[in-house]
């Protein structure tokens, strides 16, 4: 199944309004592009009868699965002039996605998260501690007003937004996501030096200039953003020197220099020389050891996380490491090979694992079933078998779809029908999970308190085969309303909750694709590891 490049959405800057802390009695984690599982964690469930109870419950649900598959348990001015919200020229060629994460104008959940963290650092938070993040890093919220006032702050953001041929922004999600951290710095009198990449330029490439972003940044921040024509050098240094407190200077595309992606120390040192301290708020590039994400931290202290990056860590690390149980994961996507690391990592933590998407046909064939013309990774059949065996050995209730929606060709107008997973005829291919599978999955999810969703259940870009994915999105929204914490990743999973109109009720929507996956796999992210450790553990 095809997974398009993830496009996140967003709403308006949450720091403009007051919100009450969001409390949750349970947790759901929904991650990146195509995968999810769950299981009973032996170190958490020390009581054998308790563990047996959970396993029996999950197995009872799993027993409904069919198909014969064993179910295992630009401006150059240096002044900061106020800008009218309507004065900047900005064109959206497509509707903005409305997802619930950082930078959304009316995102009460993210606003609450930022407000709660700020109160906790000042000792006035009443939010109960649910879990401690093992990868606790110092956040921009840990810094006092004295730490920031008059200081030059290098902020690495992810402003890699799509532009059309006329250089108009078609989706400003990532710009909005950076606003809360920048506004916090402005409010505390810092001088903000903003850095980002755009696309994958080979040297200086005009179409990848960050200049088209200036009007929108200025509009969202309410001040005139200054644009530099370079990211290092004498002219940039002059602009930095003339930057007033509360001002923002946008550097040119950092990837115009090959030294950025090579993480060359001398280049990192030149970037760092512009500032007094460093803030990384670019979660989407945190898995890359680049000069602006990792190298600069060797020359700037403190080096801390921005609000967006910290929220990602609070959920993706905290909720997975110490989840409320039962803990379920939903994993979809086209290939087993792209999700091996995530699946194996989650099998060590979850109680229930629900699989969907094109990868299921590799599991079916590994069990001796006919899959017609469905997508199969022939070299991963043994791996699929081993994962089923591992789930069983660890007491994980692994559910595969019992019925599927098949088509006579890979096209939006293909003829389709619903068949048991064990009865896919030759010449037909599976493109979505069926209604019985949706019911079984929903029943299993009803028992959970934490859920991770990573990836679509079918070929989501074709409406006819998006039913399963949309049904899961609606179910998670329902659970979220009942106190279950829901975390959602990128790609089609994000598009699904947006399309259904339930994005704003999810607990967290991750802004990272590869970074989210690597974090779920248990890998260390260079851009995160390089940041200062928190003085005290950070609670989620």
C-alpha positions in Angstrom: 0.0 0.0 0.0 1.3 3.4 -0.9 2.2 5.8 1.8 2.4 9.4 0.7 4.7 11.9 2.3 3.2 12.9 5.6 1.6 16.3 5.8 0.7 17.6 9.2 -1.8 20.2 10.1 -2.3 22.7 12.7 -4.4 25.4 14.3 -3.5 28.8 15.8 -1.0 29.8 18.4 -2.2 28.4 21.7 -0.2 30.8 23.8 -2.7 33.6 23.0 -5.4 32.1 25.1 -5.8 30.6 28.6 -6.6 26.9 28.8 -7.0 24.6 31.7 -4.7 21.6 32.0 -5.9 18.5 30.2 -6.3 15.6 32.5 -6.5 12.0 31.3 -7.3 8.9 33.2 -5.8 6.6 30.7 -3.5 6.7 27.7 -3.4 6.0 24.0 -0.4 6.4 21.9 -0.8 6.9 18.2 2.4 7.0 16.1 3.9 7.7 12.7 3.2 6.1 9.4 2.3 2.5 9.5 2.5 0.4 12.6 1.2 -0.6 16.1 1.2 -3.3 18.7 0.7 -4.2 22.4 1.6 -6.6 25.1 1.6 -7.4 28.7 4.9 -6.2 30.2 6.3 -8.8 32.6 8.1 -6.2 34.7 4.9 -4.3 35.2 2.5 -7.1 35.8 4.2 -9.0 38.6 0.9 -10.4 39.8 0.5 -13.6 37.7 -3.3 -13.6 38.1 -3.5 -10.0 37.0 -1.5 -10.7 33.9 -3.4 -13.8 33.2 -6.6 -11.8 33.4 -5.4 -9.3 30.8 -4.2 -12.0 28.5 -7.4 -14.0 28.8 -9.4 -10.9 28.0 -7.3 -10.1 24.9 -7.3 -13.6 23.8 -11.0 -13.8 24.1 -11.3 -10.9 21.7 -8.7 -12.3 19.5 -10.6 -15.6 19.2 -13.1 -13.8 16.9 -10.5 -13.5 14.2 -11.0 -15.9 11.3 -8.9 -16.8 8.2 -7.4 -19.8 10.0 -4.6 -17.8 11.3 -3.5 -18.7 14.8 -4.2 -15.8 17.1 -1.5 -15.3 19.5 -1.9 -14.0 22.9 11.6 38.9 3.6 12.7 42.0 5.2 16.1 43.6 5.8 15.0 46.0 8.5 16.4 45.3 11.9 13.5 46.9 13.8 10.6 44.9 15.3 7.6 46.5 13.8 4.1 45.2 14.6 2.4 43.6 11.7 -1.3 43.5 11.0 -2.6 39.9 11.0 -3.9 40.5 7.5 -1.0 42.4 6.0 1.2 39.5 5.1 0.7 37.9 1.7 0.0 34.2 2.2 -1.7 31.8 -0.2 -2.9 28.3 0.7 -3.5 26.2 -2.4 -5.0 23.4 -0.3 -7.0 23.5 2.9 -5.0 23.5 6.1 -5.0 20.2 7.9 -6.5 20.6 11.4 -4.4 18.5 13.8 -4.0 18.7 17.5 -0.4 19.5 18.1 2.0 22.3 18.7 1.4 25.6 17.0 -2.3 25.1 16.4 -4.2 28.3 17.1 -7.0 26.7 19.1 -5.1 23.6 20.2 -6.2 23.4 23.9 -4.3 20.2 24.5 -1.0 21.6 23.4 -1.7 24.9 25.1 -2.5 23.1 28.3 0.8 21.1 27.9 2.8 24.2 27.5 1.0 26.0 30.3 1.3 23.1 32.7 5.0 22.7 32.0 5.6 26.4 32.7 3.7 26.2 35.9 5.6 23.1 37.0 8.9 24.8 36.5 7.6 27.7 38.7 6.3 25.2 41.3 2.6 26.1 40.8 1.4 23.1 38.8 -1.3 20.9 40.3 -1.2 18.4 37.5 -0.7 14.9 38.8 2.5 13.0 37.8 1.6 10.1 35.6 5.1 8.9 34.4 8.7 10.0 34.3 10.4 10.3 31.0 13.7 8.4 31.0 15.1 10.7 28.3 14.4 13.8 30.4 15.9 16.9 28.8 16.0 20.5 29.9 13.3 22.5 28.2 13.0 26.2 27.3 10.4 26.3 30.0 13.0 25.5 32.5 14.8 28.8 31.8 14.0 31.8 33.8 13.2 35.3 32.4 16.7 36.3 33.5 18.2 33.5 31.5 16.5 34.8 28.4 16.3 38.6 28.6 18.7 40.2 26.1 20.2 36.9 25.2 20.8 35.8 21.6 18.9 32.4 21.2 19.7 30.1 18.3 16.4 28.3 17.6 16.5 25.3 15.2 13.0 24.8 13.9 11.5 22.7 11.2 10.1 25.1 8.7 10.3 22.7 5.8 6.9 23.6 4.3 5.7 22.8 0.8 5.7 25.6 -1.8 4.0 25.7 -5.2 5.7 26.8 -8.4 4.9 30.5 -7.6 6.7 30.1 -4.2 3.4 30.2 -2.3 3.1 28.2 0.9 0.5 25.5 0.4 0.6 24.1 4.0 1.9 26.2 6.9 1.7 23.5 9.5 5.4 23.4 10.4 5.6 27.2 10.7 2.7 27.2 13.1 4.3 24.4 15.1 7.3 26.6 15.8 5.3 29.6 17.0 4.8 28.7 20.7 8.5 28.4 21.5 9.3 31.6 19.5 6.6 33.6 21.2 7.8 32.5 24.6 11.3 33.7 23.8 10.0 37.0 22.4 7.8 37.5 25.5 10.9 37.1 27.7 13.0 39.6 25.8 15.2 37.2 23.9 16.8 38.0 20.6 15.7 35.0 18.4 18.0 33.7 15.6 15.8 31.3 13.7 17.3 28.5 11.6 15.8 25.8 9.4 16.2 23.8 6.2 13.9 23.7 3.2 14.0 20.8 0.8 17.2 19.1 -0.2 19.2 21.7 -2.1 22.5 21.0 -3.7 24.3 24.2 -2.8 22.7 27.6 -3.0 19.4 27.1 -4.9 17.0 30.1 -5.1 13.8 27.9 -5.1 14.8 26.6 -1.7 15.3 30.0 -0.1 13.4 30.7 3.1 12.4 34.2 1.9 8.8 33.1 1.1 8.3 32.2 4.7 8.9 35.7 6.1 5.4 37.1 5.5 3.7 34.2 7.2 6.1 34.1 10.1 5.6 37.8 10.6 1.8 37.4 10.5 1.7 34.6 13.0 4.2 36.3 15.4 2.7 39.8 15.1 6.1 41.4 14.4 8.2 42.0 11.4 10.7 39.2 11.0 14.1 40.1 9.6 15.5 37.9 6.9 19.3 37.3 6.4 20.7 36.3 2.9 23.0 33.8 4.5 23.3 31.8 7.7 26.9 32.6 8.6 29.3 35.4 7.8 29.9 39.1 8.5 26.6 40.4 7.1 24.7 37.9 9.3 26.7 39.0 12.3 25.8 42.6 11.6 22.1 41.7 11.6 22.4 39.8 14.8 24.2 42.7 16.4 21.4 45.1 15.5 18.6 42.7 16.6 16.5 44.3 19.4 15.1 42.4 22.4 12.0 40.5 21.2 13.2 40.6 17.6 13.4 37.6 15.2 16.1 37.1 12.6 15.4 34.3 10.1 18.7 32.8 8.7 18.9 31.5 5.1 18.5 27.8 4.4 21.1 26.1 6.5 21.4 23.2 3.9 22.8 25.6 1.3 26.1 24.5 2.9 27.1 20.9 2.5 28.8 21.2 5.8 25.4 21.2 7.5 24.5 17.6 6.8 28.1 16.5 7.2 28.0 18.0 10.7 31.4 19.6 10.2 32.6 21.2 13.5 33.9 24.4 11.9 30.5 25.1 10.3 28.7 24.3 13.6 31.1 26.6 15.4 30.3 29.5 13.1 26.5 29.0 13.6 27.0 28.8 17.4 29.1 32.0 17.4 25.9 33.9 16.5 24.2 33.1 19.8 24.4 32.7 23.6 22.2 29.6 24.0 20.5 27.0 21.8 16.9 25.7 21.5 16.1 22.7 19.4 12.4 22.6 18.4 12.8 20.6 15.2 11.6 17.1 16.2 11.3 16.1 12.6 15.1 16.3 12.1 16.1 15.2 15.6 17.2 11.8 14.3 19.8 13.6 12.1 23.2 14.5 13.5 23.6 17.7 11.5 25.5 20.8 12.4 22.4 22.8 13.4 20.8 20.0 15.3 23.7 18.3 17.1 27.0 20.1 16.3 26.1 23.5 17.7 25.4 22.0 21.1 29.2 21.5 21.6 29.6 25.3 21.5 26.4 26.6 23.1 25.2 26.1 26.7 22.6 25.8 27.7 21.2 23.7 24.9 17.6 22.9 25.6 14.4 21.5 24.0 11.6 23.7 22.6 8.0 23.1 23.6 7.2 21.0 20.6 10.2 18.8 20.9 9.6 18.4 24.6 6.0 17.4 24.1 7.1 14.7 21.6 9.5 13.3 24.2 6.9 13.5 27.0 4.5 11.3 25.0 6.6 9.1 22.7 9.1 8.2 25.5 7.0 8.5 28.6 3.8 6.9 27.4 5.6 4.0 25.8 8.1 3.4 28.7 5.5 3.4 31.5 2.0 3.1 29.9 -1.2 2.7 31.7 -2.4 -0.8 30.9 -3.7 -2.6 29.0 -1.4 -1.1 26.4 -2.3 -1.6 22.7 -0.5 -0.8 19.5 -2.0 -0.5 16.0 0.5 -1.0 13.2 -0.3 -0.6 9.5 1.5 0.2 6.3 2.7 -1.6 3.3 5.8 -3.5 4.3 6.9 -5.6 7.3 10.5 -4.6 6.5 9.9 -0.9 7.2 8.4 -1.7 10.6 10.6 -4.4 12.0 12.3 -2.3 14.6 9.1 -0.7 15.8 7.3 -4.0 16.0 10.1 -5.8 17.9 10.4 -2.9 20.3 6.7 -2.7 21.0 6.5 -6.4 21.5 8.6 -5.8 24.6 6.1 -3.4 26.0 2.5 -3.9 24.8 -0.3 -6.2 25.7 -2.2 -6.2 22.4 -0.9 -5.8 18.8 -3.3 -5.1 16.0 -1.9 -5.4 12.5 -3.3 -3.9 9.3 -2.2 -2.5 5.9 -0.4 -4.3 3.2 2.0 -6.0 5.6 -0.7 -8.4 6.7 -0.5 -10.4 3.5 3.1 -11.4 4.2 1.8 -12.7 7.6 -1.0 -14.5 5.8 1.3 -16.2 3.3 3.7 -17.2 6.1 0.7 -19.0 7.7 0.1 -20.9 4.4 -2.8 -18.9 3.1 -3.4 -17.9 -0.5 -3.2 -14.1 -0.9 -4.0 -13.7 -4.6 -2.2 -10.7 -6.1 -1.8 -9.0 -2.8 1.5 -7.4 -1.8 3.9 -9.9 -0.3 7.5 -9.6 0.8 8.7 -13.1 -0.1 12.0 -12.6 1.7 10.2 -11.7 5.0 8.1 -14.8 5.4 10.4 -16.3 8.0 10.5 -13.0 9.8 6.7 -12.8 9.9 6.6 -16.3 11.4 9.2 -15.4 14.0 7.2 -12.3 15.0 4.1 -14.4 15.5 6.1 -16.8 17.6 7.7 -14.0 19.6 4.3 -12.5 20.3 3.0 -15.8 21.6 6.0 -16.4 23.8 5.7 -13.0 25.3 2.0 -13.2 26.0 1.1 -10.6 23.5 -2.4 -10.9 21.9 -1.6 -10.4 18.2 -4.7 -9.8 16.1 -4.7 -10.1 12.3 -7.7 -9.0 10.2 -10.3 -11.8 9.8 -11.7 -10.3 6.6 -10.4 -8.0 3.9 -11.7 -5.8 1.1 -10.2 -7.0 -2.1 -10.0 -5.4 -5.6 -9.4 -6.7 -9.1 -6.9 -4.0 -9.8 -4.9 -1.3 -7.9 -7.1 1.7 -8.8 -9.7 3.9 -7.1 -12.4 2.7 -9.4 -11.6 -1.0 -9.1 -14.3 -3.6 -8.6 -14.3 -4.7 -4.9 -15.8 -7.2 -2.5 -15.4 -8.4 1.0 -14.0 -11.9 1.7 -12.6 -13.8 4.6 -8.8 -13.5 4.8 -8.6 -17.1 4.1 -10.5 -16.9 0.8 -8.7 -14.4 -1.4 -9.1 -15.5 -5.0 -6.3 -15.5 -7.6 -6.0 -12.2 -9.5 -7.5 -10.2 -6.6 -5.6 -8.1 -4.1 -6.3 -7.0 -0.6 -6.6 -3.2 -0.2 -8.3 -2.7 3.2 -9.4 -4.5 6.3 -13.1 -5.7 6.4 -16.0 -4.8 8.7 -15.6 -7.9 10.9 -12.0 -7.0 11.5 -13.0 -3.4 12.4 -15.4 -4.7 15.0 -12.9 -7.1 16.4 -10.2 -4.4 16.6 -12.7 -2.0 18.2 -13.7 -4.6 20.8 -10.0 -5.1 21.7 -9.4 -1.4 21.9 -12.3 -1.0 24.3 -10.2 -2.8 26.9 -7.2 -0.5 26.7 -6.0 2.6 28.5 -3.0 3.3 26.2 -2.9 2.9 22.5 -0.3 3.6 19.8 -1.3 3.9 16.2 1.2 3.9 13.4 0.0 3.5 9.9 -3.1 3.0 7.8 -5.2 -0.1 7.6 -5.7 0.1 3.8 -4.9 2.1 0.7 -6.1 5.3 2.3 -5.6 7.5 -0.7 -8.4 5.7 -2.5 -11.7 6.5 -0.8 -13.2 3.1 -1.4 -10.4 1.5 0.6 -10.1 4.1 3.4 -13.0 2.8 5.4 -11.0 0.7 7.8 -8.5 3.4 8.5 -11.2 6.0 9.1 -13.1 3.6 11.4 -10.0 3.2 13.6 -9.6 7.0 13.7 -13.2 7.4 14.9 -12.7 4.7 17.5 -9.7 6.4 18.9 -11.6 9.6 19.1 -14.3 7.9 21.0 -11.8 6.4 23.4 -10.0 9.7 23.9 -13.3 11.2 24.9 -13.5 8.5 27.6 -10.2 9.5 29.1 -7.9 7.4 27.1 -4.7 9.2 26.0 -4.3 9.1 22.3 -1.1 9.7 20.4 -0.9 9.8 16.6 2.0 9.9 14.3 2.4 11.1 10.7 1.5 10.1 7.2 -1.9 8.5 6.5 -2.7 8.0 10.2 -2.6 11.8 10.7 -4.5 12.4 7.5 -7.2 9.9 8.7 -8.0 11.7 12.0 -8.0 15.0 10.1 -10.3 13.8 7.4 -12.7 12.4 10.0 -12.5 15.7 11.9 -11.3 14.2 15.2 -7.7 15.4 15.2 -8.3 18.0 17.9 -9.5 15.4 20.5 -6.4 13.3 20.3 -3.9 13.6 23.2 -0.9 13.9 20.9 -0.1 14.0 17.2 3.5 13.5 16.4 5.2 15.9 14.0 8.0 13.5 13.1 8.1 10.7 10.6 11.4 9.0 10.8 12.2 10.6 14.1 9.0 9.1 15.6 9.8 5.7 14.3 13.3 5.7 15.5 12.2 6.8 19.0 9.7 4.0 19.1 12.3 1.6 18.1 14.3 2.6 21.1 17.0 4.4 19.2 18.7 7.4 20.5 18.1 10.6 18.5 21.3 12.6 18.1 19.5 16.0 18.2 17.9 14.9 21.5 20.9 13.2 23.2 23.0 16.4 22.6 20.7 18.5 24.7 21.3 19.3 28.4 19.8 16.9 30.9 16.9 18.1 33.0 17.8 19.2 36.5 14.8 17.1 37.7 12.9 14.3 36.0 10.2 15.6 33.6 6.7 14.1 34.2 4.1 13.5 31.6 
